[in-house]
Amino acid sequence: MPEFRHLTSTTQINRTWIYSELFPLCNQLRKQKGSSRMLEGRSLYCLFYEPSFLTRTSFELAIGLLGGNAYHTEDASQFYPVKTPNHIDNVINILASLRIDLVVLRSSEEGVVSGAAEADAVPIVNGGSLSDHPTQALADIFTLNHELGGVDGISVALVGRLDHRNVSAFLRCLSLYDNVTVNLLPFSGQADPEVLAYCRNQGLKLVVTSDIEALRDVDAIYLNGPRTRAHAQLLKSRGSLDLHIDRKFMSKLKSHCVILDPMQRSGDFIVEVQDARLAFYRQSENALLVKMALLADMLQVQ
């Protein structure tokens, strides 16, 4: 049986499943490299009410590489009469009647993702809601595990826009581990207080700082950029966004410190150096592997 009928929240994830099922399958898929027919005849629908690049593309590629078929809409509000959860059950039932096997749903409207799961007509994966993004968190944790050899006992810095679903999901996932310290460096927006309270209760050590020098001592840096380029320019004009990733900056970090960025760099942080510790593209490849493994697990084909 799969671990989840629906994956709607990062809080559903547990370490036993991660290390006994998901990550071993990710590593197997990495070694195989090419495509397979593992999910031949299966179909996935990306029902996105907000634009997406990496999440939608990697899910579509994931099922395609496993032999299945992907379909999508990236602005579903133009095609379906739903901007509230009142009708999401109808949309999900329509997709189920069309023999879609799994739906990846992105919506920041309150109750849409949970309403889709409650319809229970087809497995639902949260592809990004207002305050959560479980598949991004799994990709980030898989990257840390692969780059550092483990997650227990590490120190991580979260830098940039912290009032964001990527950050909230990543923090929840980090709270599964022992003796982890997280340094929060907000350039824009504070991390969700409810998420911080949850993580502290789980034993995650959280330190809020404005000192960029704190990055010298961490094992991993997680960048999360501002909402828009205009927002980034506003922050720069106020002197609150000033992180140049150049040779001087990299020389101050630990030799094994890895830098992650889930947002597909768009000028939010200035990167002026090539360095093996910049794991941006390995992180996106890992996102593909995680989604391939997740689909195989949820559709009970391995």
Sequence and secondary structure as in RCSB ss.txt:
>XXXX:A:sequence
MPEFRHLTSTTQINRTWIYSELFPLCNQLRKQKGSSRMLEGRSLYCLFYEPSFLTRTSFELAIGLLGGNAYHTED
ASQFYPVKTPNHIDNVINILASLRIDLVVLRSSEEGVVSGAAEADAVPIVNGGSLSDHPTQALADIFTLNHELGG
VDGISVALVGRLDHRNVSAFLRCLSLYDNVTVNLLPFSGQADPEVLAYCRNQGLKLVVTSDIEALRDVDAIYLNG
PRTRAHAQLLKSRGSLDLHIDRKFMSKLKSHCVILDPMQRSGDFIVEVQDARLAFYRQSENALLVKMALLADMLQ
VQ
>XXXX:A:secstr
  S S B  GGG  HHHIIIIIHHHHHHHHHH S   TTTT EEEEEESS  SHHHHHHHHHHHHTT EEEEES 
GGGTSS SSTTTHHHHHHHHHHTT  EEEEE  STTHHHHHHHH SS EEES  SS  HHHHHHHHHHHHHHHS 
 TT EEEEEEE SSHHHHHHHHHHTTSSS EEEEEEEES   HHHHHHHHHTT EEEE   GGGGGG SEEEEE 
 SSHHHHHHHHHTT    EESHHHHHTS TT EEE TT  SSSSEE    TTB HHHHHHHHHHHHHHHHHHHTT
  
